[in-house]
Amino acid sequence: MEQSDKNQTADIGLIGLAVMGQNLVLNMADNGFTVAVFNRTVSKVDDFLNDAAKGYENVLGGHSIEEFIALLKRPRKVMLMVKAGNVVDQFIDLVLPHLEQGDLIIDGGNSHFPDTTRRTKHLAEKGILYIGTGVSGGEEGARRGPSIMPGGNPKAWPLVKDIFQAIAAKTPDGDACCDWVGEEGAGHYIKMVHNGIEYGDMQLICEAYQLMKDGLGMTPDEMHHVFAEWNTGELDSYLIEITRDILQFKDEDGTPLVENILDTAGQKGTGKWTGISALDLGVPVTLIGEAVFSRCLSAMKDERVQASKLLTGPKAAFSGDKTAFVEDIRRALLASKIVSYAQGYMLMREAAQEMGWHLNFGGIALMWRGGCIIRSVFLGKIKAAFDKNPSLTNLLLDDYFREVTGRCQDSWRRVVAQSVTMGIPVPAFATALTFFDGYRSERLPANLLQAQRDYFGAHTYERINKPRGEFFHTNWTGTGGKTSASTYQV
């Protein structure tokens, strides 16, 4: 039975009291909102109210779905902070019978964007509004101010705009790192690309670390000072900052903790999703792909140990100016980072065209400017680039980024070349440079590739002296026929 209207005091309800959910609730409460909470393991509701939320009169507990829903003001706003996948659908089915037209369900987990598109359409047919929102910044971000990337049914945005922008991180200028992203699964798509770029940033930093460690023989303390200096300049960012802190952190025996951690990386799938989407859309997001594959290679620990005993290579030895090479690494990292973001934005632009989404690319950079894992000074330059030219096709063509890659290019090439000479793997640095060289090439060897395809499969080709869209087939062997395939597809 529903409680009387006088009990319907909560501005929003949240289901899922794991770390992210709890911290978002406290963040909302600190910003003056009344929040109702529920958890499938109901005992966690009282645990939360009696511990982390103790003393918060504006955090209310529901011990059943009915009691939880009855605490919400109309139109009701229910936010799910549960595991992505079937669990989200299960909770939607659980709350749906207790909602009415105009109410709103919000998914704040790391859902795959096609699922969000499906749910938005399905619930719209029932008169229920839906938002799928990326939330980035981890535990600390959720508590103090995350980056929030909402998309879904545009009619839902006014219902949560004040709440989301109040709890979101703020830029140095005071702008909320939250704005409407776009229709259907756009919010979760942008969060997916954010995570893909995060994969790339982390891999680039790890390659810089390995070059300094194995190539230059630097200690973690020495590298700590390098990253501390880098964090005061163009590379100022959250990931550089935490790398600085990690390198200084000591284990119980006084040794650097980072050197006692097994070199096998985990992943939750968003980087892989980004790579799959890039392949589906035909966008060369090579750096994120290499970052994902690097994690896969790291997981082959036992094989690598065995291979290290059988396969030989050069001994890492650097005989030049170490200080100068550290500066080369910094510049290579900066230039490669630009390529990573350029590729991410290429992917978002293509996805927007494919899905019919209306994305604000400068606004996305602003959302990532604070609160999230890839937050950095760098993102202000991306927003400025799109403010200056909203139809910018590639970040590499912007005056600022063109100047930086030009200034860093010699260092970038020295780092990749020296790494190859020393036998130190730098897949992200190398693929970033290779993409840069490919993108700036007026002519690539795909003419030969098309000839090969036409030779063995009659797939046809276009000619440089004929209009685009006119296709030709050659009888390369003299024994083939005139029939050609119809699967050219660029």
C-alpha positions as CSV (number, residue, x, y, z in Angstrom):
1,M,0.0,0.0,0.0
2,E,1.3,3.5,-0.9
3,Q,2.2,5.8,2.0
4,S,0.4,9.2,2.1
5,D,1.8,12.1,0.1
6,K,3.3,13.7,3.2
7,N,5.9,10.9,3.3
8,Q,6.9,11.5,-0.3
9,T,9.7,13.8,0.5
10,A,12.7,12.4,-1.4
11,D,14.0,14.4,-4.4
12,I,15.5,11.2,-5.9
13,G,15.9,7.5,-5.0
14,L,19.0,5.4,-5.5
15,I,19.2,1.6,-5.7
16,G,22.5,-0.1,-5.2
17,L,24.6,0.7,-2.1
18,A,28.0,-0.4,-3.2
19,V,30.9,2.1,-2.9
20,M,29.8,4.3,-5.9
21,G,26.2,4.3,-4.9
22,Q,26.8,5.2,-1.2
23,N,29.1,8.1,-2.2
24,L,26.7,9.5,-4.7
25,V,24.0,9.5,-2.0
26,L,26.2,11.4,0.4
27,N,27.2,13.8,-2.3
28,M,23.5,14.5,-3.1
29,A,22.7,14.9,0.6
30,D,25.6,17.3,1.2
31,N,24.1,19.4,-1.7
32,G,20.8,19.7,0.1
33,F,18.8,17.0,-1.7
34,T,16.7,14.4,0.1
35,V,17.6,10.9,-1.1
36,A,15.8,7.6,-0.6
37,V,17.9,4.4,-0.7
38,F,17.3,0.7,-1.3
39,N,19.4,-2.3,-1.8
40,R,18.6,-5.9,-2.9
41,T,20.3,-7.1,0.3
42,V,18.1,-5.1,2.5
43,S,20.3,-5.3,5.6
44,K,22.7,-3.0,3.7
45,V,20.2,-0.2,3.9
46,D,20.3,-0.1,7.7
47,D,24.1,-0.7,7.7
48,F,24.4,2.4,5.5
49,L,22.0,4.5,7.5
50,N,23.7,3.6,10.8
51,D,27.3,4.0,9.5
52,A,28.3,6.2,6.5
53,A,25.0,8.1,6.4
54,K,24.6,8.4,10.2
55,G,23.4,11.9,11.1
56,Y,22.0,12.6,7.7
57,E,18.3,13.4,8.2
58,N,17.9,13.8,4.5
59,V,18.8,10.2,3.7
60,L,15.8,7.9,4.0
61,G,15.8,4.1,3.8
62,G,13.3,1.8,2.1
63,H,13.1,-1.8,3.2
64,S,11.1,-2.9,0.2
65,I,10.5,-1.6,-3.3
66,E,7.1,-0.4,-2.3
67,E,8.3,1.5,0.7
68,F,11.2,2.9,-1.3
69,I,9.0,4.2,-4.2
70,A,6.5,5.6,-1.7
71,L,9.2,8.0,-0.4
72,L,9.7,9.7,-3.7
73,K,8.2,13.0,-4.9
74,R,6.4,12.9,-8.2
75,P,7.5,12.7,-10.9
76,R,9.6,9.9,-9.3
77,K,13.3,9.7,-10.1
78,V,14.9,6.3,-9.5
79,M,18.7,5.9,-10.1
80,L,20.2,2.5,-10.5
81,M,23.8,2.0,-9.4
82,V,24.0,-1.7,-10.1
83,K,26.1,-4.1,-12.2
84,A,25.7,-3.5,-15.9
85,G,23.9,-6.1,-18.0
86,N,20.9,-8.3,-17.0
87,V,20.9,-6.9,-13.5
88,V,19.8,-3.5,-14.8
89,D,16.9,-5.0,-16.7
90,Q,15.9,-7.0,-13.6
91,F,15.7,-3.9,-11.5
92,I,13.8,-2.0,-14.2
93,D,11.3,-4.8,-14.2
94,L,11.2,-4.7,-10.4
95,V,10.4,-0.9,-10.1
96,L,8.3,-0.5,-13.3
97,P,5.0,-1.8,-11.8
98,H,5.2,0.9,-9.1
99,L,5.8,3.8,-11.4
100,E,3.4,5.9,-13.5
101,Q,3.7,7.9,-16.7
102,G,6.2,10.7,-16.5
103,D,8.4,9.0,-13.9
104,L,12.1,8.6,-14.6
105,I,14.6,5.7,-14.3
106,I,18.3,6.5,-14.4
107,D,21.1,4.0,-15.0
108,G,24.4,5.2,-13.6
109,G,26.4,2.1,-14.2
110,N,28.8,1.3,-17.1
111,S,26.2,-0.1,-19.4
112,H,26.9,-0.9,-23.0
113,F,25.3,1.9,-25.1
114,P,23.1,-0.4,-27.3
115,D,21.4,-1.6,-24.1
116,T,20.7,2.0,-23.1
117,T,19.2,2.8,-26.5
118,R,17.0,-0.3,-26.3
119,R,15.8,0.6,-22.7
120,T,15.2,4.2,-23.7
121,K,12.9,3.2,-26.5
122,H,11.2,0.4,-24.6
123,L,10.3,2.6,-21.6
124,A,9.2,5.5,-23.8
125,E,6.5,3.2,-25.1
126,K,5.3,2.8,-21.6
127,G,5.4,6.5,-20.8
128,I,8.5,6.2,-18.6
129,L,11.5,8.5,-19.1
130,Y,14.9,7.0,-19.1
131,I,18.5,8.3,-18.8
132,G,21.7,6.3,-19.2
133,T,24.5,8.2,-17.7
134,G,28.2,7.7,-17.5
135,V,29.7,8.6,-14.1
136,S,33.4,8.9,-13.9
137,G,35.8,9.7,-11.1
138,G,35.8,6.6,-9.0
139,E,35.0,6.5,-5.3
140,E,36.5,9.9,-4.6
141,G,34.8,11.5,-7.6
142,A,31.4,10.1,-6.6
143,R,31.8,11.6,-3.1
144,R,33.3,15.0,-4.0
145,G,32.2,15.6,-7.5
146,P,32.3,13.3,-10.5
147,S,32.1,13.9,-14.3
148,I,28.5,13.0,-15.3
149,M,27.5,12.2,-18.9
150,P,23.7,11.8,-19.2
151,G,21.9,10.7,-22.4
152,G,18.6,9.1,-23.2
153,N,15.2,10.6,-23.4
154,P,15.7,14.4,-23.8
155,K,12.4,15.1,-21.9
156,A,14.1,13.6,-18.8
157,W,17.0,16.1,-18.6
158,P,15.0,19.0,-16.9
159,L,14.0,16.6,-14.1
160,V,17.6,15.9,-13.0
161,K,19.6,18.8,-14.3
162,D,19.7,20.7,-11.0
163,I,20.7,17.6,-9.0
164,F,23.3,16.3,-11.5
165,Q,25.0,19.7,-12.0
166,A,25.0,20.4,-8.3
167,I,26.8,17.2,-7.4
168,A,29.2,17.2,-10.4
169,A,32.8,18.3,-10.4
170,K,33.4,21.9,-11.3
171,T,36.0,23.4,-13.6
172,P,38.3,26.2,-12.3
173,D,35.8,28.6,-13.8
174,G,32.9,27.1,-11.9
175,D,31.2,25.3,-14.7
176,A,29.6,21.9,-13.9
177,C,31.3,18.9,-15.5
178,C,27.9,17.7,-16.5
179,D,25.6,18.6,-19.4
180,W,23.1,16.8,-21.6
181,V,25.1,14.6,-24.1
182,G,22.5,13.4,-26.5
183,E,19.7,11.0,-27.4
184,E,19.3,7.3,-26.6
185,G,22.7,5.6,-25.7
186,A,24.8,8.7,-26.3
187,G,25.7,9.3,-22.6
188,H,27.0,5.7,-22.2
189,Y,28.7,5.9,-25.6
190,I,30.7,9.0,-24.5
191,K,31.5,7.3,-21.2
192,M,32.7,4.3,-23.2
193,V,35.0,6.5,-25.3
194,H,36.2,8.2,-22.1
195,N,37.2,4.9,-20.7
196,G,38.9,3.9,-24.0
197,I,41.0,7.1,-23.9
198,E,41.7,6.3,-20.2
199,Y,43.1,3.0,-21.4
200,G,45.3,4.8,-23.9
201,D,46.5,7.4,-21.4
202,M,47.4,4.8,-18.9
203,Q,49.3,2.7,-21.4
204,L,51.3,5.7,-22.6
205,I,52.3,6.5,-19.0
206,C,53.3,2.9,-18.4
207,E,55.5,3.0,-21.5
208,A,57.2,6.2,-20.3
209,Y,57.8,4.5,-17.0
210,Q,59.3,1.4,-18.6
211,L,61.6,3.5,-20.8
212,M,62.9,5.4,-17.7
213,K,63.2,2.2,-15.6
214,D,64.7,-0.3,-18.1
215,G,66.2,2.1,-20.7
216,L,67.7,4.7,-18.4
217,G,68.0,2.7,-15.2
218,M,66.1,5.2,-13.1
219,T,64.7,4.4,-9.6
220,P,61.1,4.9,-8.6
221,D,62.1,7.9,-6.5
222,E,63.9,9.5,-9.5
223,M,60.8,8.8,-11.6
224,H,58.6,10.3,-8.9
225,H,60.4,13.6,-9.3
226,V,60.1,13.5,-13.1
227,F,56.3,12.9,-12.9
228,A,56.0,15.6,-10.2
229,E,57.7,18.1,-12.6
230,W,55.6,16.9,-15.5
231,N,52.4,17.5,-13.5
232,T,53.2,21.2,-13.3
233,G,53.2,21.8,-17.1
234,E,51.4,20.7,-20.3
235,L,50.9,17.1,-18.9
236,D,49.1,18.3,-15.7
237,S,46.5,15.7,-15.2
238,Y,45.0,13.2,-12.7
239,L,46.8,10.2,-14.1
240,I,50.2,11.9,-14.1
241,E,49.4,13.1,-10.5
242,I,48.6,9.6,-9.2
243,T,51.6,8.1,-11.0
244,R,53.8,10.6,-9.2
245,D,52.3,9.4,-5.9
246,I,52.4,5.7,-6.7
247,L,56.1,5.9,-7.5
248,Q,56.9,7.4,-4.1
249,F,54.8,4.9,-2.1
250,K,56.7,2.4,0.0
251,D,55.8,-1.1,0.9
252,E,55.9,-2.3,4.5
253,D,59.6,-3.3,4.1
254,G,60.5,0.1,2.8
255,T,60.8,-0.9,-0.9
256,P,58.8,0.8,-3.6
257,L,55.4,-0.9,-3.6
258,V,55.0,-0.5,-7.4
259,E,57.9,-2.9,-8.0
260,N,56.2,-5.6,-5.8
261,I,53.0,-5.6,-7.9
262,L,52.5,-8.5,-10.5
263,D,52.6,-7.2,-14.0
264,T,49.3,-8.6,-15.2
265,A,46.6,-6.0,-15.9
266,G,42.9,-6.4,-15.6
267,Q,40.0,-4.8,-17.6
268,K,36.3,-4.4,-17.3
269,G,35.4,-4.3,-21.0
270,T,34.8,-0.7,-21.9
271,G,38.1,-0.4,-23.7
272,K,37.3,-3.5,-25.7
273,W,33.8,-2.0,-26.5
274,T,35.5,1.1,-27.8
275,G,37.7,-1.0,-30.1
276,I,34.8,-3.0,-31.3
277,S,32.8,0.1,-32.1
278,A,35.8,1.6,-33.9
279,L,36.0,-1.5,-36.1
280,D,32.2,-1.5,-36.7
281,L,32.3,2.2,-37.8
282,G,35.6,1.9,-39.7
283,V,37.4,4.5,-37.6
284,P,41.2,3.9,-37.0
285,V,41.3,4.2,-33.2
286,T,44.6,2.4,-33.2
287,L,46.0,3.7,-29.9
288,I,43.1,2.5,-27.7
289,G,43.3,-0.8,-29.6
290,E,46.9,-1.2,-28.7
291,A,46.2,-0.3,-25.1
292,V,43.6,-3.0,-24.8
293,F,45.9,-5.6,-26.5
294,S,48.8,-4.6,-24.2
295,R,46.6,-5.5,-21.2
296,C,45.8,-8.8,-23.0
297,L,49.6,-9.5,-23.5
298,S,50.3,-8.6,-19.9
299,A,47.9,-11.3,-18.8
300,M,50.0,-13.9,-20.6
301,K,52.4,-13.9,-17.7
302,D,53.4,-17.5,-17.7
303,E,54.0,-17.6,-21.4
304,R,56.1,-14.4,-21.3
305,V,58.2,-15.9,-18.5
306,Q,58.9,-18.9,-20.7
307,A,59.5,-16.8,-23.8
308,S,62.0,-14.6,-22.0
309,K,64.2,-17.7,-21.5
310,L,64.0,-18.7,-25.2
311,L,63.7,-15.5,-27.3
312,T,66.6,-13.1,-27.4
313,G,66.8,-9.4,-28.1
314,P,69.1,-6.4,-27.6
315,K,70.1,-5.5,-24.0
316,A,68.6,-2.2,-23.1
317,A,71.4,0.3,-23.0
318,F,71.3,4.0,-23.4
319,S,74.5,6.0,-23.9
320,G,73.3,9.5,-24.6
321,D,72.1,12.4,-22.5
322,K,69.6,10.9,-20.0
323,T,68.1,14.3,-19.0
324,A,67.5,15.2,-22.7
325,F,65.9,11.8,-23.3
326,V,63.6,12.2,-20.4
327,E,62.4,15.4,-22.0
328,D,62.0,13.5,-25.3
329,I,59.8,11.0,-23.5
330,R,57.7,13.9,-22.1
331,R,57.2,15.3,-25.5
332,A,56.4,11.9,-27.0
333,L,53.9,11.4,-24.3
334,L,52.2,14.7,-25.0
335,A,52.1,14.2,-28.8
336,S,50.8,10.6,-28.4
337,K,48.1,11.8,-26.0
338,I,46.9,14.3,-28.6
339,V,46.6,11.4,-31.1
340,S,44.6,9.4,-28.6
341,Y,42.1,12.2,-28.1
342,A,42.0,12.9,-31.8
343,Q,41.1,9.3,-32.5
344,G,38.5,9.3,-29.7
345,Y,36.8,12.4,-31.1
346,M,36.9,10.9,-34.6
347,L,35.0,7.9,-33.2
348,M,32.4,10.1,-31.5
349,R,31.8,12.1,-34.6
350,E,31.3,9.0,-36.7
351,A,29.0,7.5,-34.1
352,A,26.9,10.7,-33.9
353,Q,26.4,10.6,-37.7
354,E,25.6,6.9,-37.7
355,M,23.2,7.1,-34.8
356,G,21.6,10.5,-35.5
357,W,22.9,11.9,-32.2
358,H,23.5,15.7,-31.8
359,L,26.7,15.8,-29.7
360,N,28.4,19.0,-28.4
361,F,32.1,18.1,-28.7
362,G,33.3,21.2,-26.8
363,G,30.8,20.4,-24.1
364,I,32.1,16.9,-23.8
365,A,35.6,18.2,-23.3
366,L,34.2,20.5,-20.6
367,M,32.5,17.5,-18.9
368,W,35.9,15.7,-18.8
369,R,37.7,18.8,-17.5
370,G,37.1,17.8,-13.9
371,G,36.0,14.9,-11.7
372,C,36.9,12.1,-14.2
373,I,39.9,9.9,-14.6
374,I,41.2,11.6,-17.7
375,R,40.7,15.1,-16.4
376,S,43.6,17.4,-17.4
377,V,44.5,20.9,-18.3
378,F,44.8,19.5,-21.8
379,L,41.0,19.3,-22.1
380,G,40.6,23.0,-21.9
381,K,42.5,23.2,-25.2
382,I,40.1,20.7,-26.8
383,K,37.1,22.8,-25.7
384,A,38.8,25.9,-27.1
385,A,39.4,24.2,-30.4
386,F,35.7,23.3,-30.9
387,D,34.5,26.7,-29.6
388,K,36.6,28.2,-32.4
389,N,35.5,25.7,-35.0
390,P,32.5,23.6,-34.1
391,S,32.8,21.7,-37.4
392,L,36.5,20.7,-36.8
393,T,37.0,17.4,-38.4
394,N,40.1,16.4,-36.5
395,L,41.9,17.8,-33.5
396,L,45.3,17.4,-35.3
397,L,44.1,20.2,-37.7
398,D,43.6,22.7,-34.9
399,D,46.3,25.4,-34.7
400,Y,47.2,24.6,-31.1
401,F,47.5,20.9,-31.6
402,R,49.3,21.3,-34.9
403,E,51.9,23.4,-33.2
404,V,52.4,21.0,-30.3
405,T,52.8,17.9,-32.6
406,G,55.2,19.9,-34.7
407,R,57.2,20.9,-31.7
408,C,57.3,17.4,-30.2
409,Q,57.8,15.5,-33.4
410,D,61.6,15.1,-33.4
411,S,61.5,13.9,-29.8
412,W,58.6,11.5,-30.6
413,R,60.6,9.9,-33.4
414,R,63.7,9.6,-31.3
415,V,61.8,7.9,-28.5
416,V,60.2,5.3,-30.8
417,A,63.5,4.7,-32.7
418,Q,65.5,4.4,-29.5
419,S,62.9,2.0,-28.0
420,V,63.1,-0.3,-31.0
421,T,66.9,-0.2,-30.7
422,M,66.8,-1.1,-27.0
423,G,64.1,-3.8,-27.5
424,I,61.7,-2.0,-25.1
425,P,58.0,-2.4,-26.3
426,V,56.2,0.9,-26.8
427,P,53.1,-0.1,-28.8
428,A,51.1,3.0,-27.9
429,F,53.9,5.5,-28.6
430,A,54.6,3.7,-31.9
431,T,51.0,3.4,-33.1
432,A,50.3,7.0,-32.3
433,L,53.3,8.1,-34.4
434,T,52.3,5.7,-37.2
435,F,48.8,7.0,-37.3
436,F,50.1,10.6,-37.4
437,D,52.3,9.7,-40.3
438,G,49.5,7.9,-42.1
439,Y,47.0,10.7,-41.5
440,R,49.4,13.3,-42.9
441,S,50.1,11.2,-46.0
442,E,48.5,12.4,-49.2
443,R,49.1,8.9,-50.7
444,L,49.1,5.5,-49.0
445,P,49.8,2.1,-50.5
446,A,46.2,1.1,-50.6
447,N,46.3,1.3,-54.4
448,L,48.4,-1.9,-54.3
449,L,46.0,-3.4,-51.8
450,Q,43.1,-2.7,-54.1
451,A,44.9,-4.2,-57.0
452,Q,45.5,-7.4,-54.9
453,R,41.8,-7.5,-54.0
454,D,40.8,-7.1,-57.6
455,Y,43.3,-9.8,-58.7
456,F,42.2,-12.6,-56.4
457,G,38.5,-11.5,-55.8
458,A,37.5,-9.2,-58.7
459,H,36.6,-6.6,-56.0
460,T,37.2,-3.7,-58.4
461,Y,39.0,-0.4,-57.9
462,E,38.7,3.3,-58.5
463,R,41.2,5.2,-60.7
464,I,43.0,8.5,-60.0
465,N,42.1,9.8,-63.4
466,K,38.4,9.1,-63.1
467,P,35.6,10.4,-60.9
468,R,35.1,8.9,-57.4
469,G,32.4,6.3,-57.5
470,E,33.3,4.8,-60.9
471,F,34.7,1.3,-60.5
472,F,37.0,-0.8,-62.7
473,H,38.0,-4.5,-62.9
474,T,41.0,-5.8,-64.7
475,N,41.5,-9.3,-66.1
476,W,45.0,-9.6,-64.5
477,T,45.8,-13.2,-65.7
478,G,44.2,-13.2,-69.1
479,T,42.1,-16.2,-68.1
480,G,39.6,-14.5,-65.9
481,G,36.2,-13.3,-66.9
482,K,34.6,-9.9,-67.0
483,T,32.4,-10.5,-63.9
484,S,33.3,-8.4,-60.8
485,A,32.3,-8.6,-57.2
486,S,30.0,-5.9,-55.7
487,T,31.8,-5.7,-52.3
488,Y,34.2,-2.8,-52.8
489,Q,33.1,-0.7,-49.8
490,V,35.4,2.0,-48.6
